[in-house]
Amino acid sequence: MSSPYSIPTPKIDPSRHPGSNMRPDNTPDDDDRVEIGPTPIAYAEWQSAGLESPDLPAMRRYRWERLTRSIVERDLAGVLMYDPLSIRYATDTTQMQVWATHNPFRACLVLADGHMVLWEYGGRAFLSEYNPLVREVRTGGSFFYFATAQRTEEKAALFAAQIDELMREHAGANRRLAVDKIQIAGLRALDHLGIEVHDGEELTERTRAIKGPDEIKAMRCAMWACEQSVAAMREAARPGVTENDIWAELHKENIRRGGEWIETRILTSGPRTNPWFQECGPRVLKNNEILALDTDMIGCYGICADISRSWFIGDGRPSNEQRRLHDVAHEHIMTNMDMLKPGVTFSELTHGGHKLPEEYVAQRYGSKFHGVGLCDEWPSIKYPEDFEAHGYGGVLEPGMVLCAEAYIGEVGGREGVKLEDQILITEDGYENLTRCPFDERLMG
């Protein structure tokens, strides 16, 4: 590293050649590797299922090229990112991802000429040396109160000076910079230097929305790993165990396969399924109840696998009401899914498709569809009742991935049902990426 801000802490020699000792995703099969990734269990399951692993170097280059093109198209000097998931998109590196969501200690700058700089924890360059697209690793990107306290403005000014230097070197007179989720002191320091700050979230969300071929392969693999984890939950779900016992299986099986974390803990049983959005707890499942869950899983390769299922738990038969709830939810997502194809507008998705029976409208889910990639992403497509207040325009394109969702539960009802599938927009329609079965006892 030639930059005076870089701290040389080499662990990986980028010039070494691993030869033929490579993993299926074209990364070195090295017991001293830094990058996290799938485990032998996951690779074996994917091979058995006939799934092809992504080419990670190709996926990284695709993302870098999309980001750079987005910067140039908007006549920007670059984009400065603090969002940990956008940094993951740009660099395919991770470092204490959940901690970073509330302690913004990492930053990444991608400039219009493609030069990429990463501000890493302690300037530890070895954490990203496996990705040659990261051209510099620096330190001094954090100025949240815990880290800098009364020196926050001082540290923010030093960081802004680095940004100014890099913009002048790589973008000349262009002073337009897209920025996301920066601390207030950092924004003010950039303003003080005459840097014209633009919305970085618009750029990153729109860039991330279109998945490349290797991203789609990664998502297929992450979905398969998620569904094996859900199957383990299904085995554990029986009367007499707690909601937390069942939810713990999802975490365990995700980590066993090289997954990363789970964004929520939304799993409920019996009367706790209505209303929706309660999180799992110590409640003990009783016989002949509904158990409903939403995975919200950040799985292998940092890809989100976001599916929902509701199961009948017990040795009896589902009631007519339990089956009706499930039937309406299933019809809702399947009918709405059939609207998906390139060129369809968000407004058409909002106002078309399956109409919820009146008794379920009051407790409708927050979105009819939403984008998904490294997490829930743009767009969020609303129900007709919410369109005026929260809806916005847009058009479906090939390579987008959406989740179709439904929550069906009457106000004051005993139980509710949550279902959700993850779907790829293809050149001429859609492909449902979800293979997780529905509960046959609740179907029909």
N, C-alpha and C positions, 0 to 999 in steps of 0.2 A: 504494500500500500504506500503510495507516494504522498498522500495527504498528511499534513502535520496533525490532523485531528484523529487519525487512525491509530489504534493501539494494536501492535502486532502480537497476536496470541495464536500462532499457527498450530493447528492440530492435523489438518488435512493437507497433503501435498497435491495441489490441483494438477500437477504434471504427471502424476503416477498413472500407470495404465493397468486397469484391472484385468485386462485380457478377456478371456471367455467367462470369467467368474462373475456373471451378472444375474440379477433377479429378473423375473418375467416382465417387470415394468422398466427395464433398461437402466437400473441403478446398480451400483456395485454390491455384490454379496459379501459384505465386510462386517466382521464382528466388532469393529471399532468405528462404525459409521455414526454420524451425528444426526442426519435427517431421520425423522420418524417415518414409519410406514407399516404396511401390512405384515402380519406374522405368517409363519408356515401354515397355520390352520387356514387362514384366509386364502392364500395362494392355492392350497390343495382343494378347497371347496370351489373356488372359481374354475379351476381346471376340470373338476368333476362335472360342473354345471355347463361347461363349454363356453365360459366367458373369457374374453381376451383382456389382458391387463393393458392399462394405458402405457404409452411411451412418455415417461415423465419429462425428459429433456425436451421432447417435442411439445408437450403441453405447456411447459414453462415459456418456451419461445413464442407459442401462439398467444399466450396472455400478454407477454411483453409487447409483441407487435400490435395487438389490439389497443393496449393502453397508449402506446406511442402514436398510433394513428388517430385515436380520439383526441389527444392533445393537439396534434397538428390541425385536425379538422376544426377545432374551436379557436384557432389562432392564439394558443396559450404558450407560455414559456415552459410550463410543466405542471405536474400535479403533486401536491404534498399530502401524504396520507398518514393519519394516526389511527384510523379504524383498523383493529388487528386483522379483520378478515380481508380488507382491501390490501393490507400489507402482505398477507398470505397469498392473495391473488397475484400481486406484482412480483413477489420474490420466491414463493413456495417455501418459505421458511417459517418456523414457529419458535416461539420462546414464551413460555408461561402465558398462553393465550387468554385464559380466563382472568388471571391477575391483571393482564394488560387492559382488559375492558374497563377497569376502574382505576388503574394507575398507568396513565399513558406515557410509558417509558420508551417506546419504540416509535420511529418515524421512518418514512420512505419517501424519497423524491425521485420521480421519473421526469426527465427533461425531454424537450421536443426532439432532440437528436438521439434519444434512446438511452442516454447516460443515466444509470440508476445508482442511487446512494441510499444506504441503509444506516440509520442511527440505531445501534444495537446496545443492549445491556452491557455496560462496561466496555463498549467498543470491541467486544469479542468477535473477531473476524472469522474464527473457525466455525462459528455457528451457521454461516451461510456460504462457505467456500465451495460447497458442492454445486452451487449455481453460479456459473461464470458470468451470467447476465448482471449480477450484482457487482458493479465495478468498483465501488468504494464502501468501506464500513467506517463509520465515524462514531463519536460519542458526543454527549451534550445536547441530546434531543428532548430531555425530560425537564419539565419545570412545573410539576404539580406540587401542591403545598407540602405533602409529606416529605418529598425529596428536597425541596429548595426553600420552603418557609419564607422568611423575610427577604431572601435573596432571589425570589421568583422573577421579578422584573429584570434583574441583572442577567440571570441565566437565559431568559427569553430573548433579551437583546443580543447576547452572544450567539444564540442559535439563529436568529434572524439574519445576523451578519454572514453566517455560513450560507444561508439560502441566497442572500444577495450576491455573494461571491460566485456561487454555482450558476445562478441565472445569467450573470454577466459573461461568464466563461462559455456557457453552452447555448444561450439564447440571445446573446447580443443585447439590443435595445428593447427587446420585448419585456415588459414589466407585468404582464398578465399571468397570474398564478392561481390555479384551482387548489383549494384547500378544504379538507374535511376535518371535523371534530377536534380542532386545535384548542388549547386552553386560551382563556381570554388574554392573558399576558402575551402569549405568542402572537395572537391576531393583532394586538395593538403595536407590537414591535415590528411586524411586517408593514403595517400601515405607516409607521413612523419613517420607514425607509422608502416610502413611495411605491411600494409594491401593490399592485391592483389585484385585490383578492376576489376570486370568483368561486362559485359553488362546486366543491370537489365531489360531493355526494352524487350530484346529477351525472357527472362524468363517470365515476366508478360504477354506479348502479347500472347505467345504460351499457357500459362496456362489458360488465360481468354477465349481462342478461343473455348474450348469445354464446352458447357453448360450442367449443370446437370438437373435432372427432375424438381426441384423447380425453377431453373432459367428459364426454358422454360415456366413453369406456370406463372411466373412473367412477362415474355415477352408477353405472350398471353394477360394478363391483361393490360399491358402498351399499347399494340397495340390497344386493344379495346377502351381504354380511349382516345388514340390519334385520332382514327377514329371518335369518337363522337365530339371531338374538331374540326376536319376537317369539319364535317357536319355543325357545327355552322358557320364556315367560309363560307361554300357554301351558307348558308342562307343569310349571310351578303354581299355576292359578287353580286353587281348590278351596272349598270351604274350610275354615279354621286357620288360614294363614292371613297375615296382614297385607295391606296394600304395599307397604314398604318392602316386605319380603319379595313380592313379585317384581316391583320396580328395580330392586337391587340386581335381579337377573339380567335386566337390559343393560345396566352399566357394566356388569362383569363380562358379559358376552361381547359387548362392543369393544372393551379394552383388550380382551383376549385375541381379537382379530385385527388389532392395530387401529381401532377407532380412537376418538379423541375425547369428546365430552358430550353431555346432553344439556340442551339449553333450558329446559323446563323440567318439571316433575309432575306432569298432568296425567294422573291415573287415579280413577275413583271407582267406587263400587256401590251397588244398591242405591239408597236414597241420596248418596253424595254425587251420583251422576247427574243430578238435576238440582239446581242449575249447573251449567258447565263452568270450567275454569277454576275449580278447586284443585289443590295439589294433594298428592298421596300422603298418607299419614298412617297412624297406628290402627286404623279400623280393621277389625277382623271380618273377612268375608263370610257371609252366611249362605246357606243352601238356596239354590234356585234364584240367584240374583244376576244382574248384568254387571260386568266389569268393562269399563271403557278407558281407552288410553290414546295418547298422541305421542309418538316417539320423539319428535324434535331432536333427532340424533345427529351430531357431527361425527361422522364415521371415518372410514378409511380415506386417506388423501385429503382430509378436511372437508369432504363433501357431505352436505346435509341429506339425510334420508328421512323424509317427513311423511309418515303414514299414520293413520288412525284406524283402530279396530275396536269393536265391541263384542264381547263374548258372553254367552250364557254359562254360568258356573253352578253346577249342581247335578243331582242325580234324577231330577224330575223332568218335566216338559215345560218349555217356555210358555208363558201366558199369551193369549191373543194380543194383548196390548204390547208386550215385549216384541212380538213378531211384527206388529204394525209399525212400531217405532223404527225397527231395523229395515223393514221394507221401504218405508218412505225415504230414509237416509240413503239406501242403496239406489233406489230409482233416481233420487236427486243427483247424486254424483255421476251416475252412468249416463243419464239424459244430458246433463250439462257438458260432460266430456265430449259428447258427439258434436258439439258446436265447434270444437277446436280445430283450426286449420289456419295456414298463413293468410293474412289479409283481413281476418275478422277483427273488428274494432272492440275495444274494451266496453264501449257503450252497448254494442250488440250482445256481448257476453253478459252484461248486467241485466239487460231487459229481456233476453231470450231464455230458452231452455225451460227447465222444470220450475213450476210455480209451487212454492211451499203452501201446504194447507194452512188456512188462516190461523188455526190453533197453535201453530209452531212458529209463526212470524215473529212474535214478541221476543223469543229467545234464539233467534237466528244467529248463526256464526258471524264473526266480524268481517269475513270476506268470503266471497263465493269462489274465487280462485286467488292464488298468490304465486309469485315467482319463487324459485328456489335454486340455490347453487351451493355456495359455501355456507349459507344460512337462508332464512326467509329473505327474499330479495324483491326488488321492483319487478313487476307491478303488483299492487293490491287492488283487486277488482271487486267492487262492492255489490250488494244487493240493491234492487231498485229503490227501496225505502231509504237507503243511505247515499245514493248517488249524488244528489244535489249538495249535500253537506261535505262529502268526503271523496267523491269520485273524480276521475280525471281521464283525459284522453290517451289514446295509444292504439297500436295495431300489433297483432301477433306476427312474429317472424320465425322462419325455420331456425332451429337451434335454441329457442327459448324452452324452458322447462317450467311447468305450472303444477300446482297442487289443486285438485278439486276437493272441496270440503263440504261437510254437512254436519250440523248438530241438530238433532230432532228431540225436542222435549217440551212438553206443554207447561206453561206457568202453573205451579202448584202440583204438577205431576209427580209420581213417585220416582220414576227413573228417566234416563235419557240415553240416546245413542249417538256416538261420534264415529264418522267414517271419513277416510281421506286416502286418495291415490295420487301418485306422482307421475306426471305425463310429459313426454317429449313432443314438441311441435316439429313435425317432419316437413319435407318439401311439399307434400300433397295432403297432409292431414295430421294425424297424431299417432303416437305409440305409447301405450300404457306400460310404464317401466315397473309397475307394481305386480308382484306375483303372490303376495301374501294372501292366503285364502280368507274368505269371510266365514263366519260361523254357520255351518250348515243347519244347525238346529234353529237358528233365528231366520233363516232364509225361507220365505214363502209359507 
